[in-house]
Amino acid sequence: MFVMELTYTAPVESVEEQMDAHIAWLDGYYAAGVFLASGRKVPRDGGVILAGGVSRAEIERIAADDPFTVAGVCAYTITEFIATKTSADLSTVRENPVT
């Protein structure tokens, strides 16, 4: 599973110009079952996406294709983790670590 943290690198007004395209991009990955949750950070200086079911290389490609990234208004930090405990709602993404 991945925590995709994005930080705005441009004024919020520039981010807003890309918002419709970013939302369409999000919707595509929700439909594909890759994105599990997303939203704005508080204060509003970026956002967070929880994703799963793909490789590190794939998640990096996905982040690079975000319209925010393409427009140069954000930068991503991607953290991979093993979700060994989850709520019942997220049980399908629970992982067993390899020992």
C-alpha positions as CSV (number, residue, x, y, z in Angstrom):
1,M,0.0,0.0,0.0
2,F,1.2,3.6,-0.6
3,V,0.7,6.9,1.0
4,M,1.0,9.5,-1.8
5,E,1.5,12.9,-0.2
6,L,1.5,15.8,-2.6
7,T,2.7,19.3,-1.7
8,Y,1.7,22.3,-3.8
9,T,4.7,24.0,-5.4
10,A,2.6,26.9,-6.8
11,P,-0.1,29.2,-5.5
12,V,-3.5,27.7,-4.8
13,E,-4.9,29.7,-7.7
14,S,-2.7,27.8,-10.1
15,V,-3.7,24.5,-8.5
16,E,-7.4,25.4,-8.9
17,E,-6.8,25.8,-12.7
18,Q,-5.9,22.1,-12.9
19,M,-8.5,20.8,-10.4
20,D,-11.1,19.5,-12.9
21,A,-8.4,17.5,-14.7
22,H,-7.0,16.3,-11.4
23,I,-10.4,15.1,-10.2
24,A,-10.9,13.2,-13.5
25,W,-7.5,11.6,-13.0
26,L,-8.5,10.6,-9.4
27,D,-11.9,9.2,-10.7
28,G,-10.1,7.0,-13.2
29,Y,-7.9,5.4,-10.5
30,Y,-10.8,5.0,-8.1
31,A,-12.7,3.2,-10.9
32,A,-9.6,0.9,-11.4
33,G,-9.5,0.1,-7.7
34,V,-6.1,1.6,-7.2
35,F,-7.1,4.6,-5.0
36,L,-8.8,3.9,-1.7
37,A,-9.1,7.4,-0.1
38,S,-7.9,11.0,-0.9
39,G,-8.3,14.5,0.2
40,R,-6.8,17.9,1.0
41,K,-4.3,18.5,3.8
42,V,-5.1,21.0,6.5
43,P,-3.8,23.6,6.1
44,R,-4.4,23.4,2.4
45,D,-0.9,23.0,1.1
46,G,-1.4,19.8,-0.7
47,G,-3.2,16.5,-0.4
48,V,-2.9,12.8,0.5
49,I,-4.0,9.7,-1.5
50,L,-4.0,6.1,-0.2
51,A,-3.4,3.6,-2.9
52,G,-2.9,-0.1,-3.3
53,G,-2.7,-3.1,-5.6
54,V,0.1,-1.8,-7.8
55,S,3.9,-1.9,-7.8
56,R,6.2,1.0,-6.7
57,A,7.1,1.6,-10.3
58,E,3.5,1.8,-11.2
59,I,2.5,4.2,-8.4
60,E,5.4,6.5,-9.4
61,R,4.2,6.5,-13.0
62,I,0.7,7.2,-11.8
63,A,2.0,10.2,-9.7
64,A,3.9,11.5,-12.7
65,D,0.7,11.4,-14.8
66,D,-1.3,13.5,-12.3
67,P,-2.3,16.7,-14.1
68,F,-1.0,18.6,-11.1
69,T,2.4,17.1,-11.7
70,V,2.3,17.7,-15.4
71,A,1.4,21.3,-14.8
72,G,4.2,21.7,-12.3
73,V,2.0,22.7,-9.4
74,C,2.8,19.9,-7.0
75,A,5.5,17.5,-5.9
76,Y,4.9,13.9,-4.6
77,T,6.4,12.0,-1.7
78,I,5.5,8.4,-1.8
79,T,5.7,6.1,1.2
80,E,5.2,2.4,0.8
81,F,3.9,0.4,3.8
82,I,2.5,-3.0,4.6
83,A,-1.1,-2.7,5.9
84,T,-1.1,-5.6,8.3
85,K,-4.1,-4.3,10.3
86,T,-7.1,-2.5,8.8
87,S,-10.7,-1.7,9.5
88,A,-13.2,-4.2,8.2
89,D,-14.0,-1.8,5.3
90,L,-10.4,-2.1,4.2
91,S,-9.9,-5.8,4.8
92,T,-9.4,-6.5,1.1
93,V,-6.1,-4.5,1.1
94,R,-4.7,-6.0,4.3
95,E,-1.3,-7.6,3.7
96,N,0.7,-10.4,5.3
97,P,4.3,-9.5,5.6
98,V,6.9,-11.8,4.1
99,T,9.2,-13.1,6.9
